[in-house]
Amino acid sequence: MTLSRQELELISRGTLEHYAGRAEEFRENTRDHDVSQNIHALLSAIGKPAPLTILDFGCGPGRDLRAFSALGHRAIGLDGSSRFVEMARADSGCEVWHQDFFALDLPEHYFDGVFANASLFHVPHSELPRVLGQLRATLRPDGVLFCSNPRGSNSEGWSSGRYGSYHDLEAWRSYLQAAGFVELAHYYRPDGLLRDQQAWLATVWKAVATGITEANNK
């Protein structure tokens, strides 16, 4: 489904207004969420010592920026919500860019890793190829992208004031492989629960020079 510029602006504005109206509540409700498994998945896949340059894509109030900084890395945040940008700058002391996901302006070959924790699911299906292509372009050669999204049956639409896209593993793989990424790992969260209770799909990807993936070469 192709969306018009006006439809994308409505999705962006509505979703960002949802977060802006709940920014303090969101920070308090997510402050103690343990995503150390996700952070470790990204850093171990990069496999290089600190300091690495990491983009926290959809950084929210800045919780994970602090975590990356505490590990000795240069963490840069990006968020479409001006309120979250203010919070993240104040709470983490990191550089934070105010950019809409549908109007990204990212430097080429700049980051060792991109940490997209609970953010890319706000991108409609039709926009994913472009956004993923921009994330691949901002990664250095052999850079790594980590994604964690609520999983679903490949539907999209409004839910509780936010726009979301919900993919199963096979559909998500098809988008990432087409964008020029090779899968390194995937797992489901929260850890230790039965699969039908694990609402989140985490995937780890390496950027490659072309859109040809290992799956194509088998």
C-alpha positions as CSV (number, residue, x, y, z in Angstrom):
1,M,0.0,0.0,0.0
2,T,1.5,3.3,-1.1
3,L,0.9,6.2,1.1
4,S,0.7,9.8,0.0
5,R,2.9,12.6,1.5
6,Q,-0.2,13.9,3.3
7,E,-0.9,10.4,4.7
8,L,2.7,10.1,5.9
9,E,2.5,13.5,7.5
10,L,-0.7,12.5,9.3
11,I,1.0,9.3,10.6
12,S,4.1,11.2,11.7
13,R,2.2,14.0,13.4
14,G,-0.3,11.7,15.1
15,T,2.3,9.3,16.5
16,L,4.6,12.1,17.7
17,E,1.7,13.9,19.4
18,H,0.8,10.7,21.1
19,Y,4.3,10.5,22.6
20,A,4.6,14.2,23.3
21,G,1.4,14.1,25.4
22,R,2.8,11.2,27.5
23,A,6.5,11.9,27.5
24,E,7.0,12.0,31.3
25,E,4.8,8.9,31.8
26,F,6.6,7.1,29.0
27,R,10.0,7.8,30.6
28,E,8.9,6.6,34.0
29,N,7.2,3.5,32.6
30,T,10.3,2.5,30.6
31,R,13.1,3.7,32.9
32,D,13.8,0.3,34.4
33,H,13.2,-1.8,31.3
34,D,16.2,-4.2,30.9
35,V,17.3,-4.2,27.3
36,S,20.9,-5.2,28.1
37,Q,20.4,-8.4,26.0
38,N,19.7,-6.2,23.0
39,I,22.6,-3.9,23.7
40,H,24.9,-6.9,24.0
41,A,23.6,-8.4,20.8
42,L,24.6,-5.2,18.8
43,L,28.0,-4.7,20.4
44,S,29.0,-8.4,20.2
45,A,28.0,-8.5,16.5
46,I,30.2,-5.5,15.8
47,G,33.0,-7.2,17.7
48,K,35.3,-4.2,18.1
49,P,36.5,-2.5,21.3
50,A,35.2,0.8,22.6
51,P,34.8,3.5,21.6
52,L,32.3,2.7,18.9
53,T,30.0,5.3,17.3
54,I,26.4,4.2,17.8
55,L,23.2,5.7,16.5
56,D,20.3,5.2,18.9
57,F,17.5,5.4,16.3
58,G,14.3,6.5,18.1
59,C,16.2,7.1,21.3
60,G,13.1,8.4,23.3
61,P,14.0,9.9,26.6
62,G,17.6,8.7,26.4
63,R,17.8,5.6,28.6
64,D,19.9,3.6,26.2
65,L,22.1,6.5,25.3
66,R,23.3,6.5,28.9
67,A,23.9,2.8,28.8
68,F,26.1,3.0,25.6
69,S,28.0,5.9,27.1
70,A,28.6,4.1,30.3
71,L,30.2,1.3,28.3
72,G,32.7,3.8,26.7
73,H,31.0,4.4,23.4
74,R,30.1,7.6,21.5
75,A,26.3,7.4,21.4
76,I,24.2,9.8,19.2
77,G,20.5,9.8,19.6
78,L,17.8,10.5,17.0
79,D,14.1,11.1,17.6
80,G,11.2,12.7,15.9
81,S,9.7,14.0,19.2
82,S,11.1,17.4,20.3
83,R,10.2,16.6,23.9
84,F,12.1,13.3,23.8
85,V,15.1,15.1,22.2
86,E,15.1,17.6,25.1
87,M,14.8,14.8,27.7
88,A,17.5,12.7,26.0
89,R,20.0,15.6,25.8
90,A,19.5,16.6,29.4
91,D,19.5,13.0,30.8
92,S,22.3,11.5,28.8
93,G,24.6,14.4,27.9
94,C,24.8,13.0,24.4
95,E,24.4,14.6,21.1
96,V,20.7,14.0,19.9
97,W,19.4,14.8,16.5
98,H,15.8,15.9,16.0
99,Q,14.7,14.2,12.8
100,D,11.5,12.7,11.5
101,F,11.8,9.1,10.4
102,F,10.2,10.1,7.1
103,A,12.7,13.0,6.4
104,L,16.1,11.6,7.5
105,D,19.3,13.4,6.9
106,L,22.1,11.0,7.9
107,P,25.8,11.1,7.2
108,E,27.2,8.4,5.0
109,H,29.4,5.6,6.4
110,Y,29.5,7.2,9.8
111,F,28.3,4.7,12.4
112,D,29.6,1.4,13.6
113,G,26.2,0.3,14.7
114,V,22.5,1.4,14.6
115,F,20.4,0.5,17.6
116,A,16.7,0.6,16.5
117,N,15.0,-0.6,19.7
118,A,11.2,-0.4,19.5
119,S,11.3,2.3,16.8
120,L,11.2,0.9,13.2
121,F,7.7,-0.6,13.8
122,H,6.4,3.0,13.5
123,V,7.5,3.0,9.8
124,P,4.7,1.9,7.3
125,H,5.4,-1.0,5.0
126,S,5.7,1.3,2.0
127,E,8.4,3.5,3.6
128,L,10.5,0.6,5.0
129,P,12.7,0.1,1.9
130,R,13.7,3.8,1.9
131,V,14.3,4.1,5.6
132,L,16.3,0.8,5.8
133,G,18.3,2.0,2.8
134,Q,19.2,5.2,4.6
135,L,20.2,3.2,7.7
136,R,22.5,0.9,5.6
137,A,24.1,4.0,4.0
138,T,24.9,5.6,7.3
139,L,26.7,2.5,8.5
140,R,30.4,2.0,8.0
141,P,31.4,-1.1,5.9
142,D,30.4,-4.2,7.8
143,G,28.4,-2.0,10.3
144,V,25.6,-3.7,12.2
145,L,21.9,-2.9,12.6
146,F,20.0,-4.1,15.6
147,C,16.2,-4.1,15.5
148,S,13.5,-5.0,18.0
149,N,9.9,-4.7,17.1
150,P,6.6,-6.1,18.3
151,R,5.8,-9.0,16.1
152,G,2.6,-9.7,14.3
153,S,1.0,-11.0,11.1
154,N,2.2,-8.3,8.7
155,S,-0.5,-5.8,9.4
156,E,-0.3,-2.1,9.9
157,G,-2.5,0.7,11.2
158,W,-3.5,2.8,14.1
159,S,-3.5,1.4,17.6
160,S,-4.0,3.4,20.8
161,G,-3.1,6.6,19.1
162,R,0.1,5.4,17.4
163,Y,0.7,4.0,13.9
164,G,2.4,0.7,13.9
165,S,3.6,-2.1,11.5
166,Y,3.7,-5.6,12.8
167,H,5.8,-8.2,10.9
168,D,6.6,-11.9,11.3
169,L,10.1,-13.1,10.9
170,E,9.9,-14.1,7.3
171,A,8.4,-10.8,6.1
172,W,10.9,-8.8,8.2
173,R,13.8,-10.8,6.6
174,S,12.5,-10.0,3.2
175,Y,12.7,-6.3,3.8
176,L,16.1,-6.4,5.4
177,Q,17.6,-8.6,2.8
178,A,16.3,-6.5,0.0
179,A,17.8,-3.4,1.6
180,G,21.3,-5.0,1.6
181,F,21.6,-6.6,5.0
182,V,22.7,-10.2,6.0
183,E,21.1,-11.7,9.0
184,L,23.5,-12.5,11.9
185,A,21.0,-13.6,14.6
186,H,17.4,-13.4,15.8
187,Y,15.6,-14.1,19.0
188,Y,12.3,-13.4,20.8
189,R,11.7,-11.4,23.9
190,P,11.0,-11.4,26.8
191,D,13.6,-14.1,27.5
192,G,12.5,-17.2,29.3
193,L,8.8,-17.2,28.3
194,L,6.8,-19.5,26.0
195,R,6.9,-18.4,22.3
196,D,3.3,-17.2,22.3
197,Q,4.1,-14.9,25.2
198,Q,7.2,-13.4,23.6
199,A,5.7,-10.3,21.9
200,W,9.0,-8.9,20.6
201,L,11.2,-10.0,17.7
202,A,14.8,-9.0,17.9
203,T,17.1,-9.3,14.8
204,V,20.7,-8.5,14.1
205,W,22.0,-7.6,10.7
206,K,25.3,-6.8,9.0
207,A,25.4,-4.2,6.2
208,V,26.8,-5.5,2.9
209,A,28.0,-3.8,-0.2
210,T,25.1,-4.9,-2.4
211,G,21.6,-6.1,-2.1
212,I,22.8,-9.7,-2.7
213,T,22.4,-11.7,0.6
214,E,23.7,-15.0,1.7
215,A,20.2,-16.4,1.2
216,N,20.3,-15.5,-2.5
217,N,23.6,-17.3,-2.9
218,K,22.5,-20.6,-1.4
